[in-house]
Amino acid sequence: MQINNPEEKYDVLIVGGGPIGLACGLESKKKGLSYVIIEKGCLVNSLYNYPTNMTFFSTSEKLEIDNIPFISNKPKPGKQEALEYYRRIATSNHLNIHLFEKVEKVDSPQNDLHRVTTSKRTYSAKNIIVATGFYDIPNYLNIPGEDLPKVAHYYADPHFYATQKTVVVGASNSAVDAALEIYRKGGDVTMVVRGPAIGERVKYWVKPDIDNRIDEGSIRAVFNAEMKEIRENEVVISSKEGEQAIENDFVLLLTGYRPNFEFLKNMGIKLSEDGKKIPQYNHDTMETNVPGIYLAGVICGGMETHKWFIENSRIHAKMIMEDITEKAISE
């Protein structure tokens, strides 16, 4: 429901309250710019929705923003440590963040101002930074039964699947973590993998574990296989052995996620036509083909979501703010 508040005006409006969005807020504050961060969920919402027991691939110092130390119990921190770290950054620096507010529309700039409509109010901003990540929209298989209650595209905690027959679809880090954790909680796990083996990008300290569990038969894996249908008590898969039905209680479709491309296109941002859907932006300034609209973080990679992480995109905040302040000086 739209709340009728006076329109708020800012130098910078940041869409997304994840680590990179927070970094952009910190840089805006240091440059003396008026800013607001708009996040549709809770603080660092994507991280909050990661699996409970997730361990980052990166070490803690590579997850730091604005040179604020990230102290963790182990070199590679877990989800709860990351939530605490980024929360303390937001609260200690009194960042201006509006949570549980969804950006619905960004109109074309008029008089050098972008008008932003959210679920709660409207804003005007000279500059927009899109730092929305890619975790919001799953890659759907579009097969019969995908909408059944037994099916999930996100995985949280293994306890829910204890003693149950669970099919895990995928061979990336999320699928492997889920399969191993559910197996160790007493679940009966079958992995359905499109390729001939577990993915090469799986965390190096986890890959031997999943390979060994598959080799010994503790976790069943069907390679070069595709899901064809999900039924109430079974799934149907197709492989080189033909079609087969597997008795099943739950299905985890961990087949990856993608950015909200419609949101980008509606703002006028051009996407590559080679299937990768990489947004058009200046690699030196992060400004898109729409003047005053910038990209930061993993959203820059389009469908290639494996190319950008916190550790190699946190620099985007400084690049963007340098460009914004240089333009302001030249005006």
Secondary structure, 3 states (H helix, E strand, C coil): CCCCCCCEEEEEEEECCCHHHHHHHHHHHHCCCCEEEECCCCCCHHHHCCCCCCECCCCHHHHCCCCCCCCCCCCCCEHHHHHHHHHHHHHHCCCCEECCCCEEEECCCECCEEEEEECCCEEEEEEEEECCCCCCEECCCCCCCCCCCCEECCCCCHHHHCCCEEEEECCCHHHHHHHHHHHHCCCEEEEECCCCCCCCCCCCCCHHHHHHHHHHCCCEEECCCEEEEECCCEEEEEECCEEEEEECCEEEECCCEECCHHHHHHCCCCECCCCCCCECECCCCCEECCCCEEECHHHHHCCCCCCCCHHHHCCHHHHHHHHHHHHHHHC
